[in-house]
Amino acid sequence: MLKSYFLSAIRGLIKNKVFLVINVVGFSLGICCAILIFAYVTDEVGFDSYHPDGDRVYRVALNRHFPDRENSYSTTPPPLGPTLKAEFPEVENYTRIFKPTGQTRVKLGDKVYYEDRFASADSTFFDLFGVKMLEGNADESLKAPNSVVITASTNAKYFGAESGLNQTIEIGDTTKFVVTGICEDVPKRSHFKFDLLISIRSLPISQSTFWGAYSLHNYVKLRNAEDSEVLTAKIPDLLESRMGPQIESILGKTYQEYVAAGNVHNFFLQPINSIHLNSRLENEFEPNGDTRYVVLFSIIAILILGIACFNFTNLSTANSVKRSKEIGVRKVMGSSKKQLIGQFITESILITFLAVVLSVVAAILLLPTFNQIAGKNIELTDFNPVSAVIFLIAVVLGVGSLSGLYPAFFMSSFEAVKIFKGGVKLSHKRWGLRNILVVVQFAASIFMVLATLFIVLQMNFMMNQKLGFAKDQVMLVEVSNNLRTRYQSFVKDISNQPFVSSVASSFHVPGRQSSGGTFQAIGVPATERFLFNLFVTDYDFHETYDMQLVSGRYFDNNLSSDTASVIINETCARMVGWDPDKAPGEQVLITSQPAPHKIIGVLKDFHFTSLHEPIKPMVFLGIPEENLNTVQPQIISIKLSDNIDVNQAVTNLENKWREYAPEEVFRYSFMDSEFDRLYKSEQEFSTLFKSFSLLAIIISIVGVIGLSLYIATERTKEIGIRKVLGASVNQIMVLLSKDFMVLVGVSNLIVWPIAYLFIRQWMSGYAYSTGLNFGLFILPGIGFAALILVVISFITFRAANNNPVDSISTE
């Protein structure tokens, strides 16, 4: 029976080549999109699944309430992990990870490397994280200070085919580290990655007992996964006993008074495998994914696959008229309704199978491009071949059966007597199933176009928004301590170059992570602690970045008193309750500083992070010129003059660098490029969304072409009669097109409220957005209607220009 169905299906499809091509093309596009999105979703949800005890490993994070706001941190105090292990039986083990910002210098012989993926951790790291040790002892490798574990790829880079175990490398400036272990490369689906991991005992931070510093990441491994709530409930009492005395020592107030003033520390546990998709806290190791993207792309896959299925259902139903005599003959020859249904579903599954084969080939060919657009590194080897085959079989059987179900029942219901008497005509009810499916199909396409329009507008808004400082033509040079006493001379030398407008030195620049802390505003109750972002710069920083003052003045190298002064931004002044115009002269006591600092100026607010976040309170500490050699800021900002050859300027600056630091690599970037990278995930998402929207439209157009061809064929006699009676070609085109235009109009009415809710929710994730321009809601609908009209007009124009004698004689 199945063999008969299969052979009949092949013969039927070969007879209807146009039907076959249109359906296979539409289906293969839809399934190809679904496969690529499935790969994306699988990659995203698979993060941190490699840890052997992952269900018991948690990161301790902090939701910090201040009197006037709250912040959430992925970093927590250094003594937290060891104290949790010592105090609570629920904690089996812990590890702490400290990752410095920027690049770390590594020297091996006469070779110098700069590593981005560098961190330090406790010796218990390999007990919590599922990274396998290849050489060395996992339990002992990070116990001793100045020990380092490197990955297999790093070993190959440094030592080639030889083992680097027990070899010595120089990290930082002159500190020697012994390679005590070589581990496998960290899986790419990990929220934390490293190439070099040193013992945290090498750093003073490992011995810190201060509970007010949120400086490193604490992880705990529980004895039982269900103990997470028990442990979370115990932490507040621990804080009172440990943090309380420190608060009283610093502020002169009890812990209870401190809390009563609105200062609350809510520590909570994050399952390690949930961090990538659900955590967007301050001080994350790297930008995480977003559950919203996963859900949205899953919906897109369903929409596109649905559009392709609707195409098949509509075209199969329309094609049934041409097959009515075949169905009549089959019924006369004894075929039952059940057999006919089986036959037509077999055809549907066969078409789906052909589409899946084509879509798999297309997905493999498109995967490198998809990776580039999505910022992924997905490989075919990432997927279990058995699971992939099961998934594809499920697609063939599931999609094929569902999309063929209605046409099969519809065609098998034809009565043989009616077929041979006068043939079968499709119902032209305006709201029959066929038109309902077309409306849903159009609505899905218009929704994606509309969403894409607002996403692109938001991206352009963020990329082109005025930030409040000059980021164009600003070159950032990374500095190592090897300049030593030559630092100030180097800065002066490049300042005198004709292509340089100004130069500034700093530890922080906009677009990168800044330091932070709390201060007490003199004159405000001591229990009120204000959180701020710290920028440590030289006295010329404002000139290079063209920052504007609201009140007061900038730092002055001629005033020695300015070493005890600060500059704040407008938001910082308002946070305390000061008028920005009157804030100069006020004083702040920065936590852990011995004496207050006087405010000498208030800067106009500027965006020192992306537009995802609101402008935060900021404090500037100045480095006087005579201290540059001693302090040596890590970044030199060079404002290049206008209308110069930038490439030549970079070459000249690199030559100057070699004069002062011949043993060091010249590392530079541009501020505008760094800010653009802050929106990398949005750019990738926007590009993906545009690509999938285009594919949805193409699939819809393929369906419209097929449906228009069948409608034009079905109404051939009507067209001929109307032409004989004097109807013009334009009148006939309008007649055949108006039904589609009604469907497009209804689709718009359905989509607008849904799109409005989606876009409003999407925009709420940004501190600054373009807002909702209701006039733009009309544009995608008009554009889509015009596109449909062009396609239908082309087909109906050909039908309307046929000889009416030939048209009438076709039936």
Secondary structure, DSSP 8 states (H G I E B T S, - for coil): -HHHHHHHHHHHHHH-HHHHHHHHHHHHHHHHHHHHHHHHHHHHHTTT---TTGGGEEEEEEEEE-SS-EEEES-B-TTHHHHHHHH-TTEEEEEEEE--SS-EEEEETTEEEEESSEEEE-TTHHHHS---EEES-TTTTTTSTTEEEEEHHHHHHHHTTS--TT-EEEETTTEEEEEEEEE----SS-SS--SEEEEGGGSGGGG---TT---BEEEEEESSGGGHHHHHHHHHHHHHHHHHHHHHHHHSS-HHHHHHTT-EEEEEEEEGGGHHHH---BT-SS----HHHHHHHHHHHHHHHHHHHHHHHHHHHHHTTTTHHHHHHHHHTT--HHHHHHHHHHHHHHHHHHHHHHHHHHHHHHHHHHHHHHT----GGGS-HHHHHHHHHHHHHHHHHHHHHHHHHHHHT--HHHHHHH-------TTSHHHHHHHHHHHHHHHHHHHHHHHHHHHHHHHHS--SS--TTEEEEE--GGGGGGHHHHHHHHHTSTTEEEEEEES--TTS--EEEEEEETTS-TT--EEEEEEEEETTHHHHTT--EEEE----TT-GGGGGEEEEEHHHHHHHT--TTT-TT-EEEETT-SS-EEEEEEE----SS-TTS----EEEEEE-GGGHHHH--SEEEEEE-SSS-HHHHHHHHHHHHHHH-TTS---EEEHHHHHHHTTHHHHHHHHHHHHHHHHHHHHHHHHHHHHHHHHHHHTHHHHHHHHHTT--HHHHHHHHHHHHHHHHHHHHHHHHHHHHHHHHHHHTTSSS-----GGGGHHHHHHHHHHHHHHHHHHHHHHHTS-HHHHHHT-
